Amino acid sequence: MTIFITGYIVIAIILLVTVNFMLRRQESRKKTIQHIKATPPIQETRKKEQAKTEPIEPVHQSSTKTETVEEEAAERAGITQPSDSPEQAVDPAEATKPASTPRSFEGKRGKLVFTMMLGAFVAILNQTLLNVAIPHIMNDFGVSASTVQWLSTGYMLTNGIFIPITAFLIARLGTRKLFISAILAFTLGSIICSVSPTFGMLMAGRVVQAAGAGVMMPLLMTVFLTIFPPEKRGAAMGLFGVAILFAPAIGPTLSGWLIGHYSWRVLFDIVIPFGIIALIMALIWMMDVTDITKPKFDVSGFIFSTIGLGFLLYGFSEAGNDGWDSTIVVVSLIIGVVGIIAFIIRELTAKEPMLDLRVFKYGIFSLTTIIASIINVIMFAAMLLLPIYLQNIRGFTALDSGLLMLPGSIAMAIMLPISGKLFDKMGARWLAVFGLFITVLTTWQFSTLTMTTSYGFLLFLYIMRMFGMSFLSMTVTTEGMNQLPTRLAGHGTSASNTARTVAGSIGSAFLITVMTTRASFHTQGYANDITTSNGYLTDQLHGFGEKLAGMAGLPAQAGDTLGTAQLYGQVVKNATVQGINDAFIVLTGIAIVAFVLAFFIKRAKPPVEDEN
């Protein structure tokens, strides 16, 4: 209980300091506005004094000098003064429209970035926190493994539904309202999950959470690409990468420690205050950075995308549990593919598409989206395979497993802003080549695991792997987005996030299936070698069984059964390790494909003007 009280006190102090800081800034801004309003009479007096001592000049020149002084004073204060000229007069309604150039957001970027990154970080962190708590939730609610898996599957499906419509929501609501709605939905979902008395209510809370989190990622990318000019986007996206890549890595470590000391509900409790803080900051600092165009909602496109992505993601997620030949998996995949095809046809023919697929006519964007999707597969598949090896095979705890991944996450957090700045100077090609070269080597090394591989070696290998990957995801994605016109930024981020989400889900399910099928193959291979016809092995097993029976105080007749059970358990472990190694070999091949494609990345040149 003490830790909760301490935590809330710290959060309360942070909240009070933040609010006090914002109120002081507002008061300072009001004083500046009042000073600027009082400036014109002084300038007018100065103009009259100059008129007495200087030759008479044309009216338009004097006016220009005065306006210049006023504009410079206003610019220093961050305020735009209205013009008296009819041609340049600003309509009050037009003054509320968002600025259209990155330069317009000078001095405001820090607030926008901090607000949105806090919301995104907490949303992603909560998703990774829950994975370790699954067994505890099963025990508390008395549900099966297949049922509790819906906490992740339902979350993923909801994300798949909301990500493609983010571009429409941005155009319809604006970035301010949409972000506030997203963080509000996530916070409300967290509250529902924390107090849920039944599994059904917990599932409903997860869906509400996912509705907010699914919108947040593409929205954050759109805002970053709008408020930062192309020459500064690399460093900005490096910061963005800290939120979306660092949070999943520290999640297992934090969750393992919390679950060891407190209830699984704490995993939702700790994010609620930060969600509230992000909501308050958004209400004060968030602003519209794109034009609100009020497009029509593409009902057909939404239905097709929901059916296509929903069934596709569900089919691949269930394939890891039921197998690829399961009827429900096959039917889900067929419906998903048909839905995706119908969605593509609809979006290419609609006058106002929900997701403008014309972004894929830009070559660099298409190439980098493919590479980024492969990178997602490489990253998230390894995050599934390694805990299986560490916990299920080697017997390490969830906390030990999380601690192994933590230093690599710290290395990535340090390197992401650095790689972003390098991207601004040299582009993505050679950074991607270098990062993928390291990724290929380390992934291949993970295919040599044994029952005695040291923890230190795994730790070093994972650090190097994350070091290599810190040069990849954000730099590659940013290069592709730089090629798109500003008006397609929202559609580009939605399309890119959709592709990477689907690829991560499909790739993870595929590699888990590779692991299980190859483990079965290796188990069968051991069974062919261990037969009663092998006299030497039979004698050794009989002697081993007798020793076990003696140690357990059982009759000698039970020795053979004990020896066989021990041998079978060891065979399954060895076969599973070999299956994991085979999955990493396949993953290495996938990484090589991305490595080759990286050589074709070119420096994207932002279009001079938007195309119609």
N, C-alpha and C positions, 0 to 999 in steps of 0.2 A: 504493500500500500504506500510505503514511503516513496518509492520510485515514481509512482503516479503523481503524488502531491508535489514532489520536487520538479517533475517534468512540466506540470501545468503552471507552476510558479514561474519557471524559466520562460515558458511560452507566453505567459501573461506579461512578463517584463518586456519581452521582445515586441509584443503587440503594442504595449503602451509607448515604447520608444519609437516604433514605426509610425504610429498615429501622431505622436507629438512632432516628429520630424516633418510629416506631411502637412500638418497644420501650420507649422512655422514657415514652410515653403510657400503655402498659399497666402499667408499674411504678408510675406516678403514680396510676393508677386503683386498683391493688391497695392502695396505702397509704390512699387515701380510703375504700375499703371497710372496711379494718381500723379506721380511725378511727370510722366510723359504727357499726360493731359494738360499739365500746367506749363509745359515747355513752349507751345506755339506762341503765346503772347510775348514771351521774352524774345523769341526769335523774330517776331514781327517788329518789336522795338529796335532790335539790332539792325533789321533791314532798313528801318526809317533813318537811323543814325548814319548808316552807310550811304543812304541816298543823298544826305546833306553834303557829304564830303567827296563822293565819287560822281563821275559823269553819269548822266542818265543812260540806262541800258534798256534794251527791249524788255518788255514785260515778261516774255516767256523765259528769258535767261535768268532774271531775278527769281522768278517762280521756281525755276529748276534748282537754283542754289538752295533756296529755302526748303524745298521738298527733299533735297539730298541730305541736308542736316537732320530733318525730321526722320527720314528713313533710316539714317545711320543710328540715331538714338533709339528708334524703335527696334531696329534689328539687334542692337546690343541687349535690349531687354527681352527679345524673343517675341515681339508683338508686331503684327502687320497693321500699318496705318491705312485707312481708306483714302482713296484718291478723290480729289474734287473734280477731276476730269470726267466728263460723261462717258468717254470711251473706256476708262479704266475703273469706273465706279463698281464696287463689289456689292452685289445683292446680298442682303442678310441671310437668305436661304442658302446661297452659294457658299457663304463663309463657313457653314457648318460641314461642308463636304470634306472628305479626307484628302490630304495632300497626295499628289501623284508622283512625286519624285523622292528618292531616298534622302536628298539634302533637306527636305522639309522636316525630317524627323530628328535633326541635330538637337542634342540636349534632351531628347525624350526616349532615346533608344534604351538607355540603362534601365529605366523604370519598366518599360515594356518587356525587355528581355528577362529581368529578374522575376517579374510577376508570372510570366508564362512558364519559365523554367521551373519555378517552384511547383506550380500545378502539375506540369508534366512529370517531374521527378517523383512526386508523391504518388501519382497515378501508376507509374510503372513499377515503383518500389512495392506497392501494395500487391500487385499481381504476382511478383516473385516471392513475396513473403508467404503467400498462402500455400505454396507447393509442399513445404515441409510439414504443414499443419494437417494435411489430408488424413493421415491415420487417426489423429485425435478427433477430428470431426466425425469420422466413421464411428468411432466408439461412443461419442456423446449422443449422436442422433440414431445410432443403430442401423446404419445404411450400409449397403454393399460397396465394393470398390467401383463397380460399373456405375452405380448411382452417384457416388460422390465425385466421380470424374466429370460429371456435368457442370461442376463449379468452374472447371477450366474450359470444357468444351462449349458451354453456354456463353461464357465470357468471350471466347474466341469468335463464336458465330455472331454475336451481337456486334463485335468489332467489325467483322466482315460485312455486315449490313450498313453500318454507319460510315465507314471510311469512304466508300464511293460517292456518297451524297454530300460529303463535306464541301466540295466546290460549290454546289447549289446553295447550301446553307450559308456559306460565306457571302455569296452574292445577294442572298435574300435578307439576311439578318445583319450582316456586317461583322467584322472581327470582334468588336466589343461585346455585343449581345451574345454572340455565339460562344465566346470564351467564358463569359459569366455563366451562361446556361450549362456549359460543359462542366465547369468546376463545381457548380451547384448540384448537378446530377451526381457527380462522383461523390461529393460529401454526403448527400442524402443517402446514396447507396451504401456508403460506409456505415452510417448510423443504423440503417435497417439491418445490415449484416451483424453489427455489434450486439444488437438487442434481440435478434431473431430467436424465438423459442422453438421453431420447427425448421426442418431442412428446406421445406418449400419457401418459407419466408427468407431464408438465407440465400436461396437460389434467386429469388426475386431481387434481393439487394444486389447480387452480383450482376444481374442484367442491367439494373439502373447504373451501377458503377461503369459497366462496359460502354453504355451509351455515351457517357461523358468522356471516358478515356479514348474511345475510338475516334472521336472528333478532334481530340486535343493534339495528336501528333501531326496530321496534315495541316491543321490550323497553325500550329507553331512554325512549321516550315514555311508556310505561305507568308506569315508575318515577317520572318527573318529575311526572306528573299525580297520583300517589298521595302523594308526600312533600311536595308544595307545595300550599297552600290556593289556591282560585280567585283570590284577590286578588293572589297573587304568581306566578302561573303565567306571565304574560307575560314578565317578566324572566327567569324560568327557561328558558322555551322560546327566548328570545333567545340564551342561551348554547348551547342545544341546536342552534340554527340555525348557530352558528359552526362546529360540527363537521361538519354535513352539507352546508353550502353553501360554506364557505371551503376545505375540503380539495379538492373537485373543481376549484376555480379555480387553486390554486397547484400542483396536480399536473402540468399540462403544462410549466410553467416549470421546476420541479425536475427533471422527467424529461428535458426537452430538454438541460439542462446535464449530468446524469449520463450520458446516453447518448452525449454528445459526448466524454466522457472515460473511461468505464468500460464494462464488459459489462452487458447487460440484466439479468443475474442480480443485480446490485447493487440493483435496484429491489425485489427480495424480501429481500435481505440486510438492508437498512436498517430494515425494519419488524419483523424477528424480535426484536431486543432489546426494543423497545417493547411487543411483544406479551407477552413474558415478564414485563416490569415490570407491565403491566396485570393479568396473571394472578396475580402475587404480591400485588398490592394488593387484587384481588378476593377472594383467599383470606383476607386479614386483615380487610378492611373491609366487604366486601359482605354484605348481609343480606336476608332475605325481607321484602318490604314489602306483600305480598298474601297472602291465605289460600290454603293448599294444599288443594284440594277433591277431588283424585283423580277427575276425570271420566272417563267411558268414551271410548275413541278412536272417532271416527266414520270407520270404514273407507271406507264408500261416499262420504262427503263428500270425504275425502282423495283418493280415486281420481278423482272427477269434477273436483276443483279442479286436480289435477296434469295431467289430460288437457286440460281447458279452457284453463287459463292457459299450460301448456307449448306447446300447438299454436298458441294465439293469438299469444303472444310470438314464437314461431319464425316463423310466417307473416308477421308484420309486419316482422321483422328481415330476412327473406330477400327481401321485396318491394323493398327498396331496391337489392338486387343483381340479382335475376332479373326484376323487373317484376311488376305486379299480375296480368297475364294468364298467368303461369307456372302450370303444373299443380300443382306442389308447393305453391305459395303458396295457390292457391284451395282445394285439398284441406285444407291445414293450417288455414286460416281457418274452413272449414265445420266441421271436427272441433272446433276450439276453441270456436266459438259454441255448438254442440250440448252440449259438455262444460260450458260456463258455465251454460247454461240448466238442465241436469240438476243442477248444483251448487246453484243458487239454489233449485230446487224441493226438493231434499233438505234444505238447511239450514233452510228455512221450515217443514218438516214434522217434522223430527227432534226428539225429546224433549231430547237433549243435543247440540246442533249443535256442530260443530268451530269454526265462525265464525258467531256469532249475528248474522244480518242484520237483526234487529229494531232495531239501532242506527240504521237508515235511516228509522225512523218518527219520529225527532226531526228536525224541519224544519231547524233551524239547522245541525245536524251534516251533513245531506244537502247543503244549499246550499254550505256551506264546503268540503265534500269535492269538489264539482264545481269550485268556483273554484280550489282548491289543485291539482287535476288539470290544469286549464288552465294554471296558472302553471308547473307542471312542464314542460308542452309548450313554453311560451314560452321557458323558460330553457334546456332541454337541446337544443332544436332550434337555437337561436342558437349554442350551443357547438359544434355540428357544422358549421353553415354558414359561420361566420366563419373557422375554420382552412382550409376548402376555398378560400375567397376569398384569404386571405393567403398560403398556401403553394403551392397548385396554380396560382393565376392570377397573383398578384403576385410570387411567387418569394421570399417571406420564409422564413427558417428556422423550424424548430419552436420554437427558443428565442425568436426574435422574436415568434412567435405567442403563446407563453405569457406573455412579458413584457407584451404588450399587455393581456392579461386580468388581470395581477397587481394593478395599482392599483385596478381595480374590485373585486377580491376583498377588498383591504385596506379599501376604503370600506365594503363590506358587513359585514366583521367588526367595524368600529367602530360601525356603525349598528344592528346587530341587537340588542345589549343595550339601546340607547337606545329603539328602537322597541318592545321588550318592556316597558319601564317605562311608555312612553306608552300601550301597550295596557291595562296594569293600571288606568290612570286614565280612559281614554276609550273603551275597547272597540276592535273591529276595523274597524267600518264606514268611518269617515273616514280611517283609516290606509290601508285597502285602496283606497279611492277615490283618495287622493292618490298612492299608489304605482303604481296601474294607470294613472293619467293620465300620469305620467312614462314608464311602460313603453310605453304606446301611442305617445307622441310619438317616443321614441327608436327604437322598432322601425320606425316609419314612415320615420325618417331613414336607417335601414339599408337601405331599399329603393331608395335613390338612389345606390348604389355605382357607380363608374366605374373605368376602368383607371388613373386618375390621382388617385383619392381619397387624401388625405394620411394618413400614419400617425398624426400628431398629432390630426387630426380624429376618426379611428376610436378613438383612445385616450380622448379626451374623451367621445365618445358612449357608449363602453362603461362608463366610470366613472359617468356619469349614469344609465345603464340599471340598473346594479347598485345604485346608490343608491336608485332607485325600488323595486326588487325587495326591498330590505332591509325594507320596510314590509309585505310581503305574506305570504310562505309561512307563517312561524311564527305570526304574529298571526291569520291566517285559520284555520289549523288549530287553534290553541288555543281560539278562540272556539267552534268546533264541539264540541271535546272537553269544554268546560266544561258543555255541556248534558247530557252523559251521566251516568247514575248511576255511582258508583264501581265497582260490580260489572261494568259493561260497558266499563270503561276499556281492558282488554286486547283485547276484541273490536273496540272502536272504533279503536284504533291499528292493529290488523291490517287492518281493512277500509279505513281511510284510506290506509295504506301500499300495500296491494294496488292500490287505485284509482289512486294516483299513479304507481306503477311501471308499470302497464299503459298509462296515459295517456302517460307519458313515452316509452315504447317505440313505441306506435302513432303518436303525434304526430311523433316524430323520423323514423320510416320514411316516414310520409305526406309530410312536407315535403321530405325528400330525393328522393322520387319526383316531387313537384311541380317541384323544381329540375331534375331530369334530363329530364323530359318537356318542360318549357318551354324548356330549353336546346336540345333537339332541334328544337322548333318554330321557335325563332329562327334556328338554323343553316339550316333549310330556307328560311326567309325570305330570308336572305342569298344562298342558292344561286339563288333565283328572280331576284334582282337582278343577280347576277354571272353573265352569260351571254356567249357569243361574239357575240351580236347587238348587244351594247353596244360599239360601235367605239372610243369614247374610252377606256373602261376596259381594253379589250384592248390598245390601244397603250401605255397607261401600264404595264400588267403586263409587256408584252414588254420595254419599256425597263428596267424594274426588274430583270427576270430577266437581262438582258445585263450589267448592272452587277454583280449577284451572281456570275455566271459569271466575269467578269473578276477580281473580288476573290479568287475561289476557285481561279483558274488553270484553269478548265474551258472546254471548247469552248462557243461561243455557242449551239449547239443545246440545251445543257443548261440554258440560262437560263430558258426557259419553265417547265420542270419545277421548278426551284428557286423561281422566283417564285410559282408556283401553290401549292407546299408552304408557303412563308412566309405567303401570303395565307390559306390554309386554316387554319393554326395560329392566326393572329390572329382569324379568324372564330369559331373554336371558343372562344377565350378570351372574346371579346366576348359570344357567345351564352350562355356559362356565367355570366358576370356578370349578364346580363339574367335568366337562370333563377334565380339567387340572389335578385335583386331581386324577382322574382315570388313566390318562396317567402316573403320577408319581408313582402310585401303581404298574402299569405294569413295569415301569422302576426299581422299587425296587426289583421286582421279578427277573429281568434280572441281577441286581447287585448281588443278592444272588447266582445266578448260578456262576458268576465269583468268588465270595467269597469261594464257595466250591471248585472250581477248583484250587484256589491258594494254597490249602493245598498239592497239588500233585506236585508243582514245586520243582525241585531238583537243586542243585548247578551244573551248567554245567562245564564240564572239556573240555578245548580246545583240539582238536585232536592233537596227536603227529606229524602226517604228513598228508598231503592231500591224499584223496582217489581218485582213478582213476574212 
